[in-house]
Each structure stands twice: as C-alpha cells, then as structure tokens.
Amino acid sequence: MSFHHDFAEWERFSRPEGCPVCQNWPEPADHVTIREFPTSWLIAHPRVCLRGTCCLLLKPHAVELYDLDEADLLGFMKEAQVCARALKAVTGAVKINYEIHGNTIPHLHMHLFPRHRDDPFPGAPIDFRRVEPPVYEEGEFAAFVADMRAALGAGGDLAAGGRGRSPFER
C-alpha cells in the first residue's frame, strides 16, 4: 500500500486511531527490537537489501519531522546518531545512509543503511525491495542483533524510557 495507490488508506494510517504502529497491529515474527530508547525503538528484520539495515521507529505518533515538538525531535535525532555510530562500528560501514519516507506506513521512522565499497548499489540509490538473494547466512542476523545490542548497551542517558514496549517485540 502506498499513498500513490490507496490515498484513503494512507490517510487513515496517518491518524493515531488508524495507525498500524500506534494500534499495535501484528508484524512478521522475524522483526526484532534491538533497543528501546526514550523516544524510539531500533528494530531490524532479516529480509533486507543490505546487511545491517535497521529502522528507528518513533514512539509518539507523527508523520513528518515538523510534527514533533522540540524534545521529541531532539530525542529522535540523538537516538539516530547513537544508533548510526553503533551500526558503523558493528558493520565496518564506510557510510551510513539515512532515509525517511512514509509513503507506505506514514508513522515516522528512519531507515539506517550501512554502505560498503562492495555493496550491490555502487554510486546509486538503495533499492530496498531487492531482498533476494538473502544477505544473511544462517545465524548471521542473530549475531548482528547481539552485536548491536552489545554496542548500544542498556544504560546511560539513552536508557529505555517509559512510553511502552515496541509493537514489534515478541
């Protein structure tokens, strides 16, 4: 679903009462919450186009960055910075790409893509739909999640906040 194909559905998803994230709609069982932060959750999925791809999912409902109050905006961007730094350390990426779309699920979220010199998109945009062949061998996704959790730790000023558990936590 995209607002290009079903605008009425996208508009419904844009409101908290119709938002799949805010309403805790079920997600595929293989989504993993890597870390909960005060303003967001860092999640990952094994069927991605680049190894180490993550998504930072905002807790309060918003569609655009300009919808956020200053505290949530600063919190979300600080959490993106912390996650990107850990992602670069864990994956050895040359560059981390940040993408915010919301064309399908409008609830604000940021994709983090680790880029390498030998990735399949040299000098080109990332094609997130290209998930075949799988980028992870048996056990590699679980190892990536464990490494990210270790890199992010559980304490400090970005410890889990009190806005509820991730809709993707199993």
C-alpha positions as CSV (number, residue, x, y, z in Angstrom):
1,M,0.0,0.0,0.0
2,S,1.3,3.5,-0.9
3,F,-0.5,6.8,-0.9
4,H,0.1,6.6,-4.7
5,H,-2.2,3.6,-4.9
6,D,-4.7,4.0,-2.0
7,F,-4.8,7.5,-0.7
8,A,-7.8,6.9,1.6
9,E,-6.0,4.0,3.4
10,W,-2.8,6.1,3.7
11,E,-4.8,9.0,5.2
12,R,-6.3,6.5,7.7
13,F,-2.9,5.3,8.6
14,S,-1.8,8.9,9.1
15,R,-4.0,9.3,12.2
16,P,-3.2,7.7,15.5
17,E,-6.5,5.8,15.7
18,G,-5.8,4.2,12.3
19,C,-2.0,3.9,12.5
20,P,-0.7,0.3,12.4
21,V,2.1,1.2,14.8
22,C,0.0,3.1,17.3
23,Q,-2.6,0.4,17.3
24,N,0.0,-2.4,17.7
25,W,-1.0,-4.3,14.6
26,P,0.8,-7.6,14.3
27,E,4.1,-7.6,12.4
28,P,6.1,-10.5,11.0
29,A,7.5,-12.6,13.8
30,D,11.1,-12.0,12.5
31,H,11.1,-8.3,13.3
32,V,13.5,-7.8,16.2
33,T,13.7,-4.9,18.6
34,I,17.4,-4.2,19.2
35,R,17.0,-1.4,21.7
36,E,14.3,0.7,23.2
37,F,15.1,4.4,23.7
38,P,13.1,7.1,25.4
39,T,11.8,8.4,22.0
40,S,12.1,5.4,19.7
41,W,12.8,1.8,19.1
42,L,15.6,0.5,17.0
43,I,14.3,-2.5,15.0
44,A,15.7,-4.8,12.4
45,H,14.5,-7.5,10.0
46,P,16.5,-10.3,8.3
47,R,14.9,-9.8,4.9
48,V,16.7,-6.6,3.8
49,C,18.7,-5.4,0.9
50,L,21.9,-4.6,2.8
51,R,23.4,-6.4,5.8
52,G,22.9,-4.3,9.0
53,T,19.9,-2.4,7.8
54,C,17.9,-1.1,10.7
55,C,14.9,1.2,11.3
56,L,14.4,3.7,14.1
57,L,10.7,3.9,14.8
58,L,9.4,6.9,16.7
59,K,7.2,6.2,19.7
60,P,4.8,9.2,19.6
61,H,2.6,9.4,16.5
62,A,3.9,11.8,13.9
63,V,4.1,11.8,10.1
64,E,6.6,14.5,9.5
65,L,9.6,15.7,11.4
66,Y,8.0,19.1,11.6
67,D,5.1,17.5,13.5
68,L,7.4,16.8,16.5
69,D,7.8,19.1,19.5
70,E,11.4,20.1,20.2
71,A,12.0,17.5,22.9
72,D,10.9,14.6,20.7
73,L,12.7,15.9,17.6
74,L,16.0,16.3,19.6
75,G,15.5,12.9,21.2
76,F,14.8,11.2,17.9
77,M,17.8,12.7,16.2
78,K,20.1,12.0,19.1
79,E,18.9,8.4,19.1
80,A,19.6,8.2,15.3
81,Q,23.1,9.5,15.9
82,V,23.8,6.9,18.7
83,C,22.3,4.1,16.5
84,A,24.3,5.1,13.4
85,R,27.5,5.3,15.4
86,A,27.0,1.8,16.7
87,L,25.9,0.5,13.3
88,K,29.1,1.8,11.7
89,A,31.2,0.2,14.4
90,V,29.4,-3.2,14.2
91,T,29.3,-3.4,10.4
92,G,32.5,-1.6,9.5
93,A,30.5,0.5,7.0
94,V,32.1,3.3,5.1
95,K,29.0,5.4,5.3
96,I,25.5,5.2,6.9
97,N,22.6,6.4,4.8
98,Y,19.5,7.8,6.5
99,E,16.1,7.7,4.8
100,I,12.7,8.9,5.9
101,H,9.9,8.1,3.5
102,G,6.5,7.2,5.0
103,N,4.9,6.5,1.6
104,T,3.6,3.2,2.8
105,I,3.4,3.4,6.6
106,P,3.3,7.1,7.4
107,H,4.2,6.7,11.1
108,L,7.6,8.5,11.3
109,H,10.5,6.1,11.0
110,M,14.1,6.4,9.8
111,H,15.9,3.7,7.8
112,L,19.6,3.3,8.5
113,F,21.5,1.6,5.7
114,P,25.2,0.8,6.2
115,R,27.1,1.3,2.9
116,H,30.2,-0.5,1.9
117,R,32.5,-0.2,-1.0
118,D,31.4,-3.6,-2.3
119,D,27.6,-3.2,-1.7
120,P,25.2,-4.0,-4.6
121,F,24.3,-0.4,-5.2
122,P,27.6,1.4,-6.2
123,G,27.0,5.0,-7.0
124,A,23.3,4.5,-6.9
125,P,20.3,4.8,-4.6
126,I,19.4,1.8,-2.4
127,D,16.7,-0.5,-3.8
128,F,15.1,-1.7,-0.5
129,R,12.9,-4.1,-2.5
130,R,15.9,-6.2,-3.5
131,V,16.0,-8.8,-0.8
132,E,16.9,-11.8,-2.9
133,P,19.3,-13.4,-2.6
134,P,19.2,-13.2,1.3
135,V,22.0,-11.0,2.7
136,Y,22.4,-13.1,5.9
137,E,23.6,-16.7,6.1
138,E,22.3,-19.0,8.9
139,G,22.9,-17.4,12.3
140,E,24.3,-14.1,10.9
141,F,21.2,-12.0,11.6
142,A,21.1,-13.2,15.3
143,A,24.8,-12.4,15.6
144,F,24.2,-8.9,14.1
145,V,21.4,-8.2,16.6
146,A,23.6,-9.4,19.5
147,D,26.5,-7.2,18.4
148,M,24.2,-4.2,18.0
149,R,22.8,-4.7,21.5
150,A,26.2,-5.0,22.9
151,A,27.4,-1.9,21.1
152,L,24.4,0.1,22.3
153,G,24.4,-1.2,25.9
154,A,21.5,-0.8,28.2
155,G,22.4,2.2,30.4
156,G,23.4,5.8,30.1
157,D,21.3,8.8,29.3
158,L,19.5,7.0,26.5
159,A,18.2,4.1,28.6
160,A,14.7,2.8,27.9
161,G,12.0,5.3,28.6
162,G,8.5,4.9,29.8
163,R,6.4,5.1,26.6
164,G,5.6,1.5,26.3
165,R,7.1,-1.6,24.7
166,S,7.8,-1.9,21.0
167,P,4.9,-3.1,18.8
168,F,7.5,-5.5,17.3
169,E,8.8,-7.0,20.5
170,R,7.9,-10.7,20.7
